Amino acid sequence: MQRSTLLVLAAVIAGSAPVQAQGLLQTITAPEKAVPVVNQTLEGTWLLELRRPGQPAGQPPASKLIVFHRDGAVIDAGSTLGSALGLWIRVGDRKFLQTMFALNFNESQVLTTITKVRINVQLSPDGQTMRGTTEAVILDREGKVMATIPGGTYSAVRLSAEKPGDFDAFQMEQ
């Protein structure tokens, strides 16, 4: 067999072998620029400190436990400010809108006002804290706006499950 025929035969064999070329699925992403999904949700339980507009600097903030559900529902477990229900949506990179609703009753349990709170949310890059601003709208029981109060601020920390002291021993029990 001549040398040129051998080279052609080698080229044909090499050309028919499967090649591991990078395709679209391997090259479409830029991992160094990707924003982790974990930072793009409020889902979970948070401890929140709320400062109302005009609140004196020395007055402590109101503390609240808030639960954000995957479906966009929010439950404010209550505090001295009462409880509320609402919704949240993502509107940008680590940015969210939230609206909460609280019904206010008199001593005879008759609805007197409704408080609607519109909230801007900024999630931290690690997804463990957030901060925001609030605007409270006070409505009468027919839905007529009585007052709009901008200027509230808050900060919050995401809560997580913690191991009790006997966790390891408990796991070993049969």
PyMOL commands that place a pseudoatom at each C-alpha (Angstrom):
pseudoatom trace, name=CA, resn=MET, resi=1, chain=A, elem=C, hetatm=0, pos=[0.000, 0.000, 0.000]
pseudoatom trace, name=CA, resn=GLN, resi=2, chain=A, elem=C, hetatm=0, pos=[1.349, 3.351, -0.902]
pseudoatom trace, name=CA, resn=ARG, resi=3, chain=A, elem=C, hetatm=0, pos=[1.890, 6.035, 1.687]
pseudoatom trace, name=CA, resn=SER, resi=4, chain=A, elem=C, hetatm=0, pos=[-0.675, 8.459, 0.149]
pseudoatom trace, name=CA, resn=THR, resi=5, chain=A, elem=C, hetatm=0, pos=[-3.359, 5.772, 0.180]
pseudoatom trace, name=CA, resn=LEU, resi=6, chain=A, elem=C, hetatm=0, pos=[-2.584, 5.067, 3.815]
pseudoatom trace, name=CA, resn=LEU, resi=7, chain=A, elem=C, hetatm=0, pos=[-2.944, 8.766, 4.714]
pseudoatom trace, name=CA, resn=VAL, resi=8, chain=A, elem=C, hetatm=0, pos=[-6.280, 9.009, 2.876]
pseudoatom trace, name=CA, resn=LEU, resi=9, chain=A, elem=C, hetatm=0, pos=[-7.548, 5.884, 4.637]
pseudoatom trace, name=CA, resn=ALA, resi=10, chain=A, elem=C, hetatm=0, pos=[-6.467, 7.291, 8.039]
pseudoatom trace, name=CA, resn=ALA, resi=11, chain=A, elem=C, hetatm=0, pos=[-8.238, 10.594, 7.288]
pseudoatom trace, name=CA, resn=VAL, resi=12, chain=A, elem=C, hetatm=0, pos=[-11.475, 8.792, 6.344]
pseudoatom trace, name=CA, resn=ILE, resi=13, chain=A, elem=C, hetatm=0, pos=[-11.405, 6.702, 9.514]
pseudoatom trace, name=CA, resn=ALA, resi=14, chain=A, elem=C, hetatm=0, pos=[-10.630, 9.720, 11.721]
pseudoatom trace, name=CA, resn=GLY, resi=15, chain=A, elem=C, hetatm=0, pos=[-13.347, 11.769, 10.010]
pseudoatom trace, name=CA, resn=SER, resi=16, chain=A, elem=C, hetatm=0, pos=[-15.997, 9.150, 10.685]
pseudoatom trace, name=CA, resn=ALA, resi=17, chain=A, elem=C, hetatm=0, pos=[-15.182, 8.844, 14.431]
pseudoatom trace, name=CA, resn=PRO, resi=18, chain=A, elem=C, hetatm=0, pos=[-17.639, 10.672, 16.751]
pseudoatom trace, name=CA, resn=VAL, resi=19, chain=A, elem=C, hetatm=0, pos=[-16.309, 14.072, 17.756]
pseudoatom trace, name=CA, resn=GLN, resi=20, chain=A, elem=C, hetatm=0, pos=[-17.185, 15.732, 21.083]
pseudoatom trace, name=CA, resn=ALA, resi=21, chain=A, elem=C, hetatm=0, pos=[-17.762, 19.197, 19.694]
pseudoatom trace, name=CA, resn=GLN, resi=22, chain=A, elem=C, hetatm=0, pos=[-19.407, 21.780, 21.939]
pseudoatom trace, name=CA, resn=GLY, resi=23, chain=A, elem=C, hetatm=0, pos=[-22.911, 22.535, 20.772]
pseudoatom trace, name=CA, resn=LEU, resi=24, chain=A, elem=C, hetatm=0, pos=[-25.404, 25.209, 21.630]
pseudoatom trace, name=CA, resn=LEU, resi=25, chain=A, elem=C, hetatm=0, pos=[-26.468, 23.557, 24.897]
pseudoatom trace, name=CA, resn=GLN, resi=26, chain=A, elem=C, hetatm=0, pos=[-22.898, 23.635, 26.183]
pseudoatom trace, name=CA, resn=THR, resi=27, chain=A, elem=C, hetatm=0, pos=[-22.068, 27.167, 25.072]
pseudoatom trace, name=CA, resn=ILE, resi=28, chain=A, elem=C, hetatm=0, pos=[-25.318, 29.110, 25.538]
pseudoatom trace, name=CA, resn=THR, resi=29, chain=A, elem=C, hetatm=0, pos=[-24.722, 29.863, 29.217]
pseudoatom trace, name=CA, resn=ALA, resi=30, chain=A, elem=C, hetatm=0, pos=[-22.117, 32.124, 30.764]
pseudoatom trace, name=CA, resn=PRO, resi=31, chain=A, elem=C, hetatm=0, pos=[-21.639, 30.685, 34.276]
pseudoatom trace, name=CA, resn=GLU, resi=32, chain=A, elem=C, hetatm=0, pos=[-19.500, 33.627, 35.355]
pseudoatom trace, name=CA, resn=LYS, resi=33, chain=A, elem=C, hetatm=0, pos=[-22.449, 35.962, 34.662]
pseudoatom trace, name=CA, resn=ALA, resi=34, chain=A, elem=C, hetatm=0, pos=[-25.299, 33.726, 35.818]
pseudoatom trace, name=CA, resn=VAL, resi=35, chain=A, elem=C, hetatm=0, pos=[-27.432, 34.865, 38.765]
pseudoatom trace, name=CA, resn=PRO, resi=36, chain=A, elem=C, hetatm=0, pos=[-28.136, 31.940, 41.081]
pseudoatom trace, name=CA, resn=VAL, resi=37, chain=A, elem=C, hetatm=0, pos=[-31.811, 31.018, 41.291]
pseudoatom trace, name=CA, resn=VAL, resi=38, chain=A, elem=C, hetatm=0, pos=[-31.648, 30.811, 45.083]
pseudoatom trace, name=CA, resn=ASN, resi=39, chain=A, elem=C, hetatm=0, pos=[-31.374, 34.611, 45.166]
pseudoatom trace, name=CA, resn=GLN, resi=40, chain=A, elem=C, hetatm=0, pos=[-34.468, 35.135, 43.067]
pseudoatom trace, name=CA, resn=THR, resi=41, chain=A, elem=C, hetatm=0, pos=[-37.184, 34.126, 45.514]
pseudoatom trace, name=CA, resn=LEU, resi=42, chain=A, elem=C, hetatm=0, pos=[-38.609, 35.349, 48.794]
pseudoatom trace, name=CA, resn=GLU, resi=43, chain=A, elem=C, hetatm=0, pos=[-40.021, 31.923, 49.616]
pseudoatom trace, name=CA, resn=GLY, resi=44, chain=A, elem=C, hetatm=0, pos=[-39.522, 31.081, 53.281]
pseudoatom trace, name=CA, resn=THR, resi=45, chain=A, elem=C, hetatm=0, pos=[-39.939, 32.587, 56.742]
pseudoatom trace, name=CA, resn=TRP, resi=46, chain=A, elem=C, hetatm=0, pos=[-38.480, 35.976, 57.594]
pseudoatom trace, name=CA, resn=LEU, resi=47, chain=A, elem=C, hetatm=0, pos=[-38.065, 38.122, 60.701]
pseudoatom trace, name=CA, resn=LEU, resi=48, chain=A, elem=C, hetatm=0, pos=[-38.799, 41.698, 59.703]
pseudoatom trace, name=CA, resn=GLU, resi=49, chain=A, elem=C, hetatm=0, pos=[-38.212, 45.014, 61.489]
pseudoatom trace, name=CA, resn=LEU, resi=50, chain=A, elem=C, hetatm=0, pos=[-40.502, 47.814, 60.305]
pseudoatom trace, name=CA, resn=ARG, resi=51, chain=A, elem=C, hetatm=0, pos=[-39.916, 51.513, 60.839]
pseudoatom trace, name=CA, resn=ARG, resi=52, chain=A, elem=C, hetatm=0, pos=[-42.994, 53.597, 60.215]
pseudoatom trace, name=CA, resn=PRO, resi=53, chain=A, elem=C, hetatm=0, pos=[-42.802, 57.067, 58.616]
pseudoatom trace, name=CA, resn=GLY, resi=54, chain=A, elem=C, hetatm=0, pos=[-41.909, 59.763, 61.137]
pseudoatom trace, name=CA, resn=GLN, resi=55, chain=A, elem=C, hetatm=0, pos=[-40.963, 57.221, 63.801]
pseudoatom trace, name=CA, resn=PRO, resi=56, chain=A, elem=C, hetatm=0, pos=[-38.537, 58.758, 66.345]
pseudoatom trace, name=CA, resn=ALA, resi=57, chain=A, elem=C, hetatm=0, pos=[-34.989, 57.429, 65.968]
pseudoatom trace, name=CA, resn=GLY, resi=58, chain=A, elem=C, hetatm=0, pos=[-34.930, 56.107, 69.544]
pseudoatom trace, name=CA, resn=GLN, resi=59, chain=A, elem=C, hetatm=0, pos=[-38.166, 54.135, 69.176]
pseudoatom trace, name=CA, resn=PRO, resi=60, chain=A, elem=C, hetatm=0, pos=[-37.584, 50.450, 68.424]
pseudoatom trace, name=CA, resn=PRO, resi=61, chain=A, elem=C, hetatm=0, pos=[-38.905, 49.069, 65.132]
pseudoatom trace, name=CA, resn=ALA, resi=62, chain=A, elem=C, hetatm=0, pos=[-41.970, 46.809, 65.038]
pseudoatom trace, name=CA, resn=SER, resi=63, chain=A, elem=C, hetatm=0, pos=[-40.942, 43.149, 64.675]
pseudoatom trace, name=CA, resn=LYS, resi=64, chain=A, elem=C, hetatm=0, pos=[-42.961, 40.787, 62.495]
pseudoatom trace, name=CA, resn=LEU, resi=65, chain=A, elem=C, hetatm=0, pos=[-42.773, 37.191, 61.292]
pseudoatom trace, name=CA, resn=ILE, resi=66, chain=A, elem=C, hetatm=0, pos=[-43.619, 36.939, 57.595]
pseudoatom trace, name=CA, resn=VAL, resi=67, chain=A, elem=C, hetatm=0, pos=[-44.049, 33.762, 55.514]
pseudoatom trace, name=CA, resn=PHE, resi=68, chain=A, elem=C, hetatm=0, pos=[-43.624, 33.997, 51.729]
pseudoatom trace, name=CA, resn=HIS, resi=69, chain=A, elem=C, hetatm=0, pos=[-45.150, 31.070, 49.834]
pseudoatom trace, name=CA, resn=ARG, resi=70, chain=A, elem=C, hetatm=0, pos=[-43.982, 29.761, 46.448]
pseudoatom trace, name=CA, resn=ASP, resi=71, chain=A, elem=C, hetatm=0, pos=[-47.341, 30.632, 44.818]
pseudoatom trace, name=CA, resn=GLY, resi=72, chain=A, elem=C, hetatm=0, pos=[-46.946, 34.337, 45.663]
pseudoatom trace, name=CA, resn=ALA, resi=73, chain=A, elem=C, hetatm=0, pos=[-49.043, 34.355, 48.853]
pseudoatom trace, name=CA, resn=VAL, resi=74, chain=A, elem=C, hetatm=0, pos=[-47.714, 36.154, 51.946]
pseudoatom trace, name=CA, resn=ILE, resi=75, chain=A, elem=C, hetatm=0, pos=[-48.830, 35.680, 55.531]
pseudoatom trace, name=CA, resn=ASP, resi=76, chain=A, elem=C, hetatm=0, pos=[-47.941, 38.216, 58.204]
pseudoatom trace, name=CA, resn=ALA, resi=77, chain=A, elem=C, hetatm=0, pos=[-48.221, 36.171, 61.408]
pseudoatom trace, name=CA, resn=GLY, resi=78, chain=A, elem=C, hetatm=0, pos=[-49.071, 39.268, 63.390]
pseudoatom trace, name=CA, resn=SER, resi=79, chain=A, elem=C, hetatm=0, pos=[-47.553, 41.538, 65.982]
pseudoatom trace, name=CA, resn=THR, resi=80, chain=A, elem=C, hetatm=0, pos=[-48.745, 44.574, 67.896]
pseudoatom trace, name=CA, resn=LEU, resi=81, chain=A, elem=C, hetatm=0, pos=[-49.632, 45.932, 64.443]
pseudoatom trace, name=CA, resn=GLY, resi=82, chain=A, elem=C, hetatm=0, pos=[-51.968, 42.968, 63.778]
pseudoatom trace, name=CA, resn=SER, resi=83, chain=A, elem=C, hetatm=0, pos=[-51.868, 40.338, 61.062]
pseudoatom trace, name=CA, resn=ALA, resi=84, chain=A, elem=C, hetatm=0, pos=[-52.181, 40.736, 57.302]
pseudoatom trace, name=CA, resn=LEU, resi=85, chain=A, elem=C, hetatm=0, pos=[-52.365, 38.728, 54.088]
pseudoatom trace, name=CA, resn=GLY, resi=86, chain=A, elem=C, hetatm=0, pos=[-50.903, 39.613, 50.731]
pseudoatom trace, name=CA, resn=LEU, resi=87, chain=A, elem=C, hetatm=0, pos=[-49.027, 38.703, 47.572]
pseudoatom trace, name=CA, resn=TRP, resi=88, chain=A, elem=C, hetatm=0, pos=[-45.561, 39.074, 46.104]
pseudoatom trace, name=CA, resn=ILE, resi=89, chain=A, elem=C, hetatm=0, pos=[-44.090, 38.997, 42.599]
pseudoatom trace, name=CA, resn=ARG, resi=90, chain=A, elem=C, hetatm=0, pos=[-40.593, 39.229, 41.195]
pseudoatom trace, name=CA, resn=VAL, resi=91, chain=A, elem=C, hetatm=0, pos=[-40.116, 42.295, 38.986]
pseudoatom trace, name=CA, resn=GLY, resi=92, chain=A, elem=C, hetatm=0, pos=[-36.367, 42.264, 38.323]
pseudoatom trace, name=CA, resn=ASP, resi=93, chain=A, elem=C, hetatm=0, pos=[-32.984, 41.020, 39.426]
pseudoatom trace, name=CA, resn=ARG, resi=94, chain=A, elem=C, hetatm=0, pos=[-33.465, 40.559, 43.206]
pseudoatom trace, name=CA, resn=LYS, resi=95, chain=A, elem=C, hetatm=0, pos=[-36.338, 43.087, 43.064]
pseudoatom trace, name=CA, resn=PHE, resi=96, chain=A, elem=C, hetatm=0, pos=[-39.898, 42.326, 44.118]
pseudoatom trace, name=CA, resn=LEU, resi=97, chain=A, elem=C, hetatm=0, pos=[-43.232, 44.026, 44.701]
pseudoatom trace, name=CA, resn=GLN, resi=98, chain=A, elem=C, hetatm=0, pos=[-45.463, 43.053, 47.583]
pseudoatom trace, name=CA, resn=THR, resi=99, chain=A, elem=C, hetatm=0, pos=[-48.924, 44.210, 48.633]
pseudoatom trace, name=CA, resn=MET, resi=100, chain=A, elem=C, hetatm=0, pos=[-50.418, 43.422, 52.041]
pseudoatom trace, name=CA, resn=PHE, resi=101, chain=A, elem=C, hetatm=0, pos=[-53.994, 43.824, 53.282]
pseudoatom trace, name=CA, resn=ALA, resi=102, chain=A, elem=C, hetatm=0, pos=[-55.230, 44.149, 56.867]
pseudoatom trace, name=CA, resn=LEU, resi=103, chain=A, elem=C, hetatm=0, pos=[-58.830, 44.511, 58.012]
pseudoatom trace, name=CA, resn=ASN, resi=104, chain=A, elem=C, hetatm=0, pos=[-59.386, 46.785, 61.001]
pseudoatom trace, name=CA, resn=PHE, resi=105, chain=A, elem=C, hetatm=0, pos=[-62.408, 46.383, 63.275]
pseudoatom trace, name=CA, resn=ASN, resi=106, chain=A, elem=C, hetatm=0, pos=[-63.939, 48.382, 66.121]
pseudoatom trace, name=CA, resn=GLU, resi=107, chain=A, elem=C, hetatm=0, pos=[-64.693, 46.960, 69.573]
pseudoatom trace, name=CA, resn=SER, resi=108, chain=A, elem=C, hetatm=0, pos=[-68.002, 45.528, 68.233]
pseudoatom trace, name=CA, resn=GLN, resi=109, chain=A, elem=C, hetatm=0, pos=[-66.081, 43.672, 65.488]
pseudoatom trace, name=CA, resn=VAL, resi=110, chain=A, elem=C, hetatm=0, pos=[-67.512, 45.904, 62.747]
pseudoatom trace, name=CA, resn=LEU, resi=111, chain=A, elem=C, hetatm=0, pos=[-65.146, 46.591, 59.836]
pseudoatom trace, name=CA, resn=THR, resi=112, chain=A, elem=C, hetatm=0, pos=[-63.983, 50.205, 60.071]
pseudoatom trace, name=CA, resn=THR, resi=113, chain=A, elem=C, hetatm=0, pos=[-60.978, 50.510, 57.762]
pseudoatom trace, name=CA, resn=ILE, resi=114, chain=A, elem=C, hetatm=0, pos=[-58.744, 48.510, 55.471]
pseudoatom trace, name=CA, resn=THR, resi=115, chain=A, elem=C, hetatm=0, pos=[-55.000, 49.040, 55.400]
pseudoatom trace, name=CA, resn=LYS, resi=116, chain=A, elem=C, hetatm=0, pos=[-53.266, 48.269, 52.118]
pseudoatom trace, name=CA, resn=VAL, resi=117, chain=A, elem=C, hetatm=0, pos=[-49.463, 48.390, 52.188]
pseudoatom trace, name=CA, resn=ARG, resi=118, chain=A, elem=C, hetatm=0, pos=[-47.508, 48.609, 48.931]
pseudoatom trace, name=CA, resn=ILE, resi=119, chain=A, elem=C, hetatm=0, pos=[-43.932, 47.425, 49.325]
pseudoatom trace, name=CA, resn=ASN, resi=120, chain=A, elem=C, hetatm=0, pos=[-40.701, 47.598, 47.291]
pseudoatom trace, name=CA, resn=VAL, resi=121, chain=A, elem=C, hetatm=0, pos=[-38.307, 44.752, 48.109]
pseudoatom trace, name=CA, resn=GLN, resi=122, chain=A, elem=C, hetatm=0, pos=[-34.567, 44.441, 47.403]
pseudoatom trace, name=CA, resn=LEU, resi=123, chain=A, elem=C, hetatm=0, pos=[-33.070, 41.012, 48.125]
pseudoatom trace, name=CA, resn=SER, resi=124, chain=A, elem=C, hetatm=0, pos=[-29.373, 40.797, 49.075]
pseudoatom trace, name=CA, resn=PRO, resi=125, chain=A, elem=C, hetatm=0, pos=[-26.981, 39.013, 46.676]
pseudoatom trace, name=CA, resn=ASP, resi=126, chain=A, elem=C, hetatm=0, pos=[-26.765, 35.996, 49.012]
pseudoatom trace, name=CA, resn=GLY, resi=127, chain=A, elem=C, hetatm=0, pos=[-30.568, 35.835, 49.393]
pseudoatom trace, name=CA, resn=GLN, resi=128, chain=A, elem=C, hetatm=0, pos=[-30.415, 35.918, 53.196]
pseudoatom trace, name=CA, resn=THR, resi=129, chain=A, elem=C, hetatm=0, pos=[-31.497, 39.501, 53.896]
pseudoatom trace, name=CA, resn=MET, resi=130, chain=A, elem=C, hetatm=0, pos=[-33.798, 42.049, 52.325]
pseudoatom trace, name=CA, resn=ARG, resi=131, chain=A, elem=C, hetatm=0, pos=[-34.722, 45.674, 52.729]
pseudoatom trace, name=CA, resn=GLY, resi=132, chain=A, elem=C, hetatm=0, pos=[-37.436, 47.854, 51.350]
pseudoatom trace, name=CA, resn=THR, resi=133, chain=A, elem=C, hetatm=0, pos=[-39.783, 50.789, 51.466]
pseudoatom trace, name=CA, resn=THR, resi=134, chain=A, elem=C, hetatm=0, pos=[-43.491, 50.929, 52.196]
pseudoatom trace, name=CA, resn=GLU, resi=135, chain=A, elem=C, hetatm=0, pos=[-46.505, 53.048, 51.350]
pseudoatom trace, name=CA, resn=ALA, resi=136, chain=A, elem=C, hetatm=0, pos=[-49.615, 52.527, 53.484]
pseudoatom trace, name=CA, resn=VAL, resi=137, chain=A, elem=C, hetatm=0, pos=[-53.041, 53.339, 52.039]
pseudoatom trace, name=CA, resn=ILE, resi=138, chain=A, elem=C, hetatm=0, pos=[-55.914, 53.624, 54.524]
pseudoatom trace, name=CA, resn=LEU, resi=139, chain=A, elem=C, hetatm=0, pos=[-59.349, 52.899, 53.014]
pseudoatom trace, name=CA, resn=ASP, resi=140, chain=A, elem=C, hetatm=0, pos=[-62.772, 53.220, 54.585]
pseudoatom trace, name=CA, resn=ARG, resi=141, chain=A, elem=C, hetatm=0, pos=[-65.032, 50.174, 54.606]
pseudoatom trace, name=CA, resn=GLU, resi=142, chain=A, elem=C, hetatm=0, pos=[-66.409, 51.124, 51.164]
pseudoatom trace, name=CA, resn=GLY, resi=143, chain=A, elem=C, hetatm=0, pos=[-62.906, 51.306, 49.692]
pseudoatom trace, name=CA, resn=LYS, resi=144, chain=A, elem=C, hetatm=0, pos=[-62.544, 55.104, 49.537]
pseudoatom trace, name=CA, resn=VAL, resi=145, chain=A, elem=C, hetatm=0, pos=[-58.968, 56.299, 50.154]
pseudoatom trace, name=CA, resn=MET, resi=146, chain=A, elem=C, hetatm=0, pos=[-58.757, 58.189, 53.425]
pseudoatom trace, name=CA, resn=ALA, resi=147, chain=A, elem=C, hetatm=0, pos=[-54.962, 58.612, 53.582]
pseudoatom trace, name=CA, resn=THR, resi=148, chain=A, elem=C, hetatm=0, pos=[-51.760, 57.579, 51.838]
pseudoatom trace, name=CA, resn=ILE, resi=149, chain=A, elem=C, hetatm=0, pos=[-48.679, 57.392, 54.029]
pseudoatom trace, name=CA, resn=PRO, resi=150, chain=A, elem=C, hetatm=0, pos=[-45.341, 56.907, 52.206]
pseudoatom trace, name=CA, resn=GLY, resi=151, chain=A, elem=C, hetatm=0, pos=[-41.923, 56.642, 53.786]
pseudoatom trace, name=CA, resn=GLY, resi=152, chain=A, elem=C, hetatm=0, pos=[-41.862, 53.440, 55.825]
pseudoatom trace, name=CA, resn=THR, resi=153, chain=A, elem=C, hetatm=0, pos=[-38.717, 51.312, 55.684]
pseudoatom trace, name=CA, resn=TYR, resi=154, chain=A, elem=C, hetatm=0, pos=[-37.858, 47.806, 56.801]
pseudoatom trace, name=CA, resn=SER, resi=155, chain=A, elem=C, hetatm=0, pos=[-35.118, 45.224, 56.899]
pseudoatom trace, name=CA, resn=ALA, resi=156, chain=A, elem=C, hetatm=0, pos=[-35.437, 41.453, 57.288]
pseudoatom trace, name=CA, resn=VAL, resi=157, chain=A, elem=C, hetatm=0, pos=[-33.448, 38.270, 57.684]
pseudoatom trace, name=CA, resn=ARG, resi=158, chain=A, elem=C, hetatm=0, pos=[-34.360, 34.844, 56.285]
pseudoatom trace, name=CA, resn=LEU, resi=159, chain=A, elem=C, hetatm=0, pos=[-34.856, 32.270, 59.029]
pseudoatom trace, name=CA, resn=SER, resi=160, chain=A, elem=C, hetatm=0, pos=[-33.689, 28.678, 58.732]
pseudoatom trace, name=CA, resn=ALA, resi=161, chain=A, elem=C, hetatm=0, pos=[-34.140, 25.402, 60.562]
pseudoatom trace, name=CA, resn=GLU, resi=162, chain=A, elem=C, hetatm=0, pos=[-31.656, 24.845, 63.375]
pseudoatom trace, name=CA, resn=LYS, resi=163, chain=A, elem=C, hetatm=0, pos=[-30.432, 21.632, 64.975]
pseudoatom trace, name=CA, resn=PRO, resi=164, chain=A, elem=C, hetatm=0, pos=[-31.234, 21.111, 68.675]
pseudoatom trace, name=CA, resn=GLY, resi=165, chain=A, elem=C, hetatm=0, pos=[-28.398, 20.066, 70.983]
pseudoatom trace, name=CA, resn=ASP, resi=166, chain=A, elem=C, hetatm=0, pos=[-29.444, 16.395, 70.881]
pseudoatom trace, name=CA, resn=PHE, resi=167, chain=A, elem=C, hetatm=0, pos=[-29.823, 16.247, 67.098]
pseudoatom trace, name=CA, resn=ASP, resi=168, chain=A, elem=C, hetatm=0, pos=[-26.974, 13.810, 66.422]
pseudoatom trace, name=CA, resn=ALA, resi=169, chain=A, elem=C, hetatm=0, pos=[-28.000, 11.425, 69.218]
pseudoatom trace, name=CA, resn=PHE, resi=170, chain=A, elem=C, hetatm=0, pos=[-31.640, 11.561, 68.125]
pseudoatom trace, name=CA, resn=GLN, resi=171, chain=A, elem=C, hetatm=0, pos=[-30.649, 10.640, 64.554]
pseudoatom trace, name=CA, resn=MET, resi=172, chain=A, elem=C, hetatm=0, pos=[-28.836, 7.542, 65.829]
pseudoatom trace, name=CA, resn=GLU, resi=173, chain=A, elem=C, hetatm=0, pos=[-31.910, 6.210, 67.663]
pseudoatom trace, name=CA, resn=GLN, resi=174, chain=A, elem=C, hetatm=0, pos=[-33.726, 3.305, 66.031]
for i in range(1, 174): cmd.bond("trace and resi %d" % i, "trace and resi %d" % (i + 1))
show_as sticks, trace
zoom trace
